[in-house]
Amino acid sequence: MASESTALESKWCGVHRDRQAVELCAECGRPACLACAVPVRGQVLCTECARRVVGEPVRPAIRPRSLGSRFPDASAAILLATALLATLLPWDRFGALTGMLSAWRLRPDPWPFLAGLLLLTATVAAAVALLRRWPTVLRYSAVLYTAMGVAAAGAVGVALVRAPDFTSHTPAPYVALAGALGAALVGMVRLRRSS
């Protein structure tokens, strides 16, 4: 015992060359400092032998998110993006809303512009819900895109009802209306299932 302690005094750790050894590994005999000496089942082992004897801890496999949990948010995002794209197209065959991006002008009627803003907000909220990046925002994103979808559908509806007599609309406002209503319906179903 005395010879072992005197042998250790002259030895340095096999890993940390600047630290004095406190024990010899029971498996390989390598000198180990206080940081490298690992007690395992009544023996002192170096870190390499302890890893080999005990084994590396196995991390649980990370399961990918299932598509089923993201399907409502994905379908709402697609519907809202389609509705938003419809605001870029002409809404009328003749009249004030015949050019590209004409729905994004405040005059002569602010309702298409309001519908575009609401659809933009709803699309961003649905994208946040789909990406699932910010948990605090995620909780309210479905509520937001559902409410914005309903409000955007209402703004499109008002714009269609308030259009001048004999106005011939293109399919774009109806696509925007259908996309907003569809996303709002998907959002309501998602909220009902999560509550």
C-alpha positions in Angstrom: 0.0 0.0 0.0 2.8 2.4 0.9 4.6 1.5 -2.4 1.5 2.3 -4.4 1.1 5.7 -2.8 4.8 6.5 -3.4 4.4 5.3 -7.0 1.3 7.6 -7.5 3.2 10.6 -6.1 5.7 10.4 -9.0 2.9 9.9 -11.6 0.9 12.4 -13.5 -2.6 12.0 -15.0 -2.7 10.2 -18.3 -5.1 12.8 -19.8 -4.2 16.0 -17.9 -0.4 16.1 -17.9 -0.3 19.0 -15.4 -2.3 17.2 -12.7 -1.0 14.6 -10.3 -2.6 11.2 -10.3 -4.7 10.2 -7.3 -5.4 6.6 -8.4 -4.6 4.0 -11.0 -7.3 2.7 -13.3 -8.3 -0.9 -12.2 -8.8 -1.9 -15.9 -5.9 -0.4 -17.8 -3.6 0.8 -15.0 -3.4 4.3 -16.4 -2.9 7.0 -13.7 -5.9 9.2 -13.2 -6.3 12.7 -11.6 -9.2 13.6 -9.4 -11.3 14.7 -12.4 -10.6 11.5 -14.4 -11.0 9.0 -11.6 -14.5 7.5 -11.8 -15.8 5.1 -9.2 -17.7 2.3 -10.9 -19.0 -0.8 -9.0 -16.4 -0.7 -6.2 -13.4 0.1 -8.5 -11.8 3.3 -9.7 -11.6 3.5 -13.5 -10.3 6.2 -15.9 -12.9 8.0 -17.9 -12.3 5.9 -21.1 -12.6 2.6 -19.2 -15.6 3.8 -17.3 -17.2 4.7 -20.6 -16.5 1.3 -22.0 -17.7 -0.6 -18.9 -20.8 1.4 -18.2 -21.5 2.4 -21.8 -22.5 5.7 -23.3 -25.9 7.0 -22.3 -28.3 6.6 -25.2 -30.3 9.7 -26.1 -33.9 9.1 -26.9 -34.7 9.4 -30.6 -36.3 12.7 -31.5 -39.6 12.0 -33.1 -40.4 14.3 -35.9 -43.6 16.3 -35.6 -46.5 14.5 -37.2 -48.1 16.1 -40.2 -51.5 15.5 -38.6 -50.9 18.0 -35.9 -49.8 20.6 -38.4 -52.4 20.0 -41.1 -54.9 22.6 -39.9 -52.3 25.3 -39.8 -50.8 24.3 -43.1 -54.2 24.3 -44.8 -55.1 27.6 -43.3 -51.8 29.1 -44.4 -52.4 27.8 -48.0 -55.9 29.2 -48.1 -54.9 32.6 -46.7 -51.9 32.8 -49.1 -54.2 32.1 -52.0 -56.7 34.7 -50.8 -53.8 37.2 -50.4 -52.5 36.5 -53.9 -56.0 37.2 -55.2 -55.8 40.7 -53.8 -52.9 41.3 -56.3 -55.0 40.6 -59.3 -57.7 43.0 -60.8 -61.0 42.7 -59.1 -63.2 44.2 -61.8 -63.4 43.7 -65.6 -63.9 47.5 -66.0 -64.0 50.4 -63.6 -61.8 51.4 -60.7 -60.3 48.0 -59.7 -59.1 46.8 -63.1 -55.3 47.1 -62.7 -52.8 44.9 -60.9 -52.7 45.8 -57.1 -55.8 47.9 -57.5 -57.3 46.3 -54.4 -54.4 47.8 -52.4 -55.5 51.4 -53.2 -57.5 53.3 -50.6 -59.6 55.1 -53.2 -62.3 54.8 -54.4 -63.2 52.1 -51.9 -61.1 51.3 -48.8 -62.7 47.8 -48.2 -60.5 45.9 -50.6 -57.4 47.5 -49.1 -58.7 46.6 -45.6 -59.3 43.0 -46.8 -55.7 42.8 -48.1 -54.3 44.0 -44.8 -56.4 41.6 -42.8 -55.4 38.7 -45.1 -51.7 39.6 -44.8 -51.9 39.6 -41.0 -53.8 36.3 -41.0 -51.3 34.7 -43.4 -48.4 35.7 -41.1 -50.3 34.3 -38.1 -50.9 31.0 -39.9 -47.3 30.8 -40.9 -46.2 31.3 -37.3 -48.6 28.6 -36.2 -47.3 26.3 -38.9 -43.6 26.9 -38.1 -44.2 26.5 -34.3 -41.2 28.7 -33.4 -42.5 30.9 -30.6 -44.7 29.0 -28.1 -46.3 32.1 -26.6 -47.3 33.4 -30.0 -48.3 29.9 -31.1 -51.0 29.7 -28.4 -52.8 32.8 -29.9 -51.9 32.4 -33.6 -54.9 30.2 -34.4 -57.2 32.6 -32.7 -55.6 35.4 -34.7 -55.8 33.9 -38.1 -59.4 32.7 -37.5 -60.5 36.2 -36.4 -58.6 37.9 -39.2 -60.0 35.4 -41.7 -63.5 36.2 -40.6 -62.8 40.0 -40.7 -61.2 39.7 -44.2 -64.1 37.8 -45.5 -66.4 40.5 -44.1 -64.3 43.2 -45.8 -64.4 41.4 -49.1 -68.1 40.9 -48.8 -68.7 44.6 -48.1 -66.5 45.5 -51.1 -68.6 43.2 -53.3 -71.9 44.5 -52.0 -70.8 48.2 -52.2 -69.5 47.9 -55.7 -71.2 50.2 -58.2 -74.2 48.9 -60.1 -73.5 46.8 -63.2 -69.9 46.1 -62.1 -68.5 42.9 -63.6 -66.1 41.2 -61.1 -63.3 38.9 -62.0 -62.9 35.7 -60.0 -60.2 37.3 -57.8 -62.5 38.8 -55.1 -64.5 35.5 -54.9 -61.2 33.6 -54.5 -60.2 36.0 -51.7 -63.6 35.5 -50.1 -63.5 31.7 -50.3 -59.9 31.6 -49.0 -60.6 33.8 -46.1 -63.8 31.9 -45.2 -62.1 28.5 -45.6 -59.2 29.5 -43.4 -61.6 30.8 -40.7 -63.5 27.6 -40.8 -60.3 25.5 -40.5 -59.2 27.8 -37.6 -62.5 27.2 -35.8 -62.2 23.5 -36.2 -58.6 23.6 -34.9 -59.6 25.7 -31.9 -62.5 23.5 -31.1 -60.3 20.4 -31.1 -57.6 22.0 -29.0 -60.0 23.1 -26.3 
